[in-house]
Amino acid sequence: MRTRRINVPLWRIVLVAMLLGALSIGSAWASNAPPVHYRVIGYATGWNPVQDNDLDKIDTLIFAFAKVQDGRVVLSAEAARKLRSMIALKARDPRLKVDISVGGWAAGGFSEAAGTAAGRKMFADSATQMLVAHDVDGLDVDWEYPGHNESGIASSPDDRRN
């Protein structure tokens, strides 16, 4: 049996692929797929009562910032006070989620905490305890940037692996 080789220009292959893609998108639209729900997420260090009229436009409000101190995730007394005022907003809008972000620019302690299994466990356990103690919905880890020290924090080449 002989094999016959067919030379097809690349532009024809690309054109066919694009047409097939367009057909598949069109069939998905025609199937009455449910509309996509976009989430609006915002960071705040506190909540100003003037902003209350915009509360219904936010799905998740992330409190910034908790810090990593000696391997543990902690909030200062002032940060905890500000966080309480944000959590109180959930009474007015029960669908609102409030998360805590740990880190931020120039926030150190991540590389040291991530460097050992015991450090990672301490970080995770203390973060969990903080979330439960403050009755929040989640944790946002804002480590800028693993493996780099541009923000003046300690780093290690092993940060990404850790």
C-alpha positions as CSV (number, residue, x, y, z in Angstrom):
1,M,0.0,0.0,0.0
2,R,1.4,3.4,-1.0
3,T,1.0,6.4,1.2
4,R,0.2,9.6,-0.5
5,R,1.4,12.9,1.1
6,I,-0.9,15.9,0.8
7,N,0.5,19.4,1.2
8,V,-2.0,21.7,2.8
9,P,-1.0,25.3,3.4
10,L,-0.8,26.4,7.0
11,W,-3.3,29.2,6.5
12,R,-5.9,26.6,5.5
13,I,-5.3,24.6,8.6
14,V,-5.6,27.7,10.8
15,L,-8.8,28.8,9.0
16,V,-10.4,25.4,9.5
17,A,-9.4,25.4,13.2
18,M,-10.9,28.9,13.7
19,L,-14.1,27.9,12.0
20,L,-14.5,24.8,14.2
21,G,-13.8,26.9,17.3
22,A,-16.4,29.4,16.2
23,L,-19.0,26.7,15.6
24,S,-18.3,25.2,19.1
25,I,-18.7,28.6,20.7
26,G,-21.9,29.2,18.8
27,S,-23.4,25.9,19.9
28,A,-22.6,26.7,23.5
29,W,-24.4,30.0,23.2
30,A,-27.3,28.3,21.6
31,S,-27.6,25.8,24.4
32,N,-28.9,28.4,26.8
33,A,-25.9,28.1,29.1
34,P,-26.4,29.9,32.4
35,P,-25.0,33.4,32.4
36,V,-21.6,33.9,33.9
37,H,-21.6,35.5,37.4
38,Y,-18.7,37.8,37.9
39,R,-17.5,38.4,41.5
40,V,-16.4,41.8,42.7
41,I,-13.7,41.5,45.3
42,G,-12.1,44.5,47.1
43,Y,-9.3,45.1,49.5
44,A,-9.7,47.4,52.4
45,T,-7.9,48.3,55.6
46,G,-11.1,49.4,57.2
47,W,-14.6,50.4,56.1
48,N,-15.8,53.9,55.9
49,P,-19.5,54.3,56.6
50,V,-19.7,56.7,53.6
51,Q,-19.1,53.6,51.5
52,D,-22.1,51.7,52.8
53,N,-24.2,52.6,49.8
54,D,-21.8,50.5,47.6
55,L,-21.9,47.4,49.9
56,D,-24.4,45.6,47.6
57,K,-21.9,45.8,44.7
58,I,-19.2,43.8,46.6
59,D,-19.1,40.0,46.8
60,T,-16.0,39.6,48.9
61,L,-14.3,42.2,51.0
62,I,-10.6,41.3,51.9
63,F,-9.2,42.9,55.0
64,A,-5.6,44.0,54.5
65,F,-3.4,43.0,56.3
66,A,-2.4,40.4,58.8
67,K,1.3,39.8,59.2
68,V,3.7,36.8,59.6
69,Q,5.5,37.1,62.9
70,D,7.9,34.4,64.1
71,G,6.1,32.0,61.7
72,R,2.6,32.7,62.9
73,V,-0.1,34.7,61.2
74,V,-1.1,37.6,63.5
75,L,-3.3,40.7,63.6
76,S,-2.3,43.7,65.7
77,A,-4.9,45.0,68.1
78,E,-5.6,48.0,65.8
79,A,-6.1,45.7,62.8
80,A,-8.4,43.4,64.8
81,R,-10.5,46.5,65.7
82,K,-10.8,47.6,62.1
83,L,-11.6,44.0,61.0
84,R,-14.5,43.8,63.5
85,S,-16.1,46.8,61.8
86,M,-15.9,45.1,58.4
87,I,-17.3,41.8,59.8
88,A,-20.2,43.7,61.3
89,L,-21.3,44.5,57.7
90,K,-22.2,40.9,57.2
91,A,-25.2,41.5,59.5
92,R,-26.6,44.0,57.0
93,D,-25.6,41.9,54.0
94,P,-25.5,38.2,54.8
95,R,-24.2,37.2,51.3
96,L,-21.1,39.3,51.8
97,K,-17.9,37.4,52.4
98,V,-15.1,38.8,54.5
99,D,-11.6,37.4,54.1
100,I,-8.3,38.3,55.7
101,S,-5.2,38.9,53.6
102,V,-1.8,38.1,55.1
103,G,1.2,39.9,53.7
104,G,1.5,42.7,51.2
105,W,4.4,44.7,49.9
106,A,7.4,44.6,52.2
107,A,5.7,42.1,54.6
108,G,8.3,39.5,55.6
109,G,8.3,36.3,57.4
110,F,7.0,34.1,54.6
111,S,10.3,32.6,53.4
112,E,11.2,31.7,57.0
113,A,7.8,30.2,57.7
114,A,7.8,28.2,54.5
115,G,11.4,26.9,54.9
116,T,10.5,23.9,57.0
117,A,7.6,21.5,57.4
118,A,7.2,22.7,61.0
119,G,7.1,26.3,59.9
120,R,4.5,25.6,57.2
121,K,2.4,23.8,59.8
122,M,2.7,26.7,62.3
123,F,1.7,29.2,59.6
124,A,-1.3,27.1,58.6
125,D,-2.4,26.4,62.2
126,S,-2.1,30.0,63.3
127,A,-4.0,31.2,60.1
128,T,-6.8,28.7,60.8
129,Q,-7.0,29.8,64.5
130,M,-7.2,33.5,63.4
131,L,-9.9,32.8,60.9
132,V,-12.0,30.9,63.4
133,A,-11.4,33.5,66.2
134,H,-12.5,36.4,64.0
135,D,-15.4,34.5,62.2
136,V,-14.2,35.3,58.7
137,D,-14.8,33.4,55.5
138,G,-11.3,32.9,54.0
139,L,-7.6,33.7,53.8
140,D,-5.8,35.5,51.0
141,V,-2.0,35.0,51.0
142,D,-0.3,38.0,49.5
143,W,3.4,36.9,49.5
144,E,5.3,39.4,47.3
145,Y,7.3,37.7,45.9
146,P,8.5,34.1,46.6
147,G,12.2,33.7,45.7
148,H,12.7,37.5,45.4
149,N,13.7,40.2,47.8
150,E,12.8,43.3,45.8
151,S,10.6,44.5,48.6
152,G,13.4,44.2,51.1
153,I,12.3,40.9,52.7
154,A,14.2,37.7,53.2
155,S,13.9,35.2,50.4
156,S,15.3,31.9,49.4
157,P,15.8,30.2,46.0
158,D,13.6,27.4,47.5
159,D,10.6,29.6,48.3
160,R,8.5,28.5,45.3
161,R,9.1,24.8,46.1
162,N,8.4,25.4,49.8
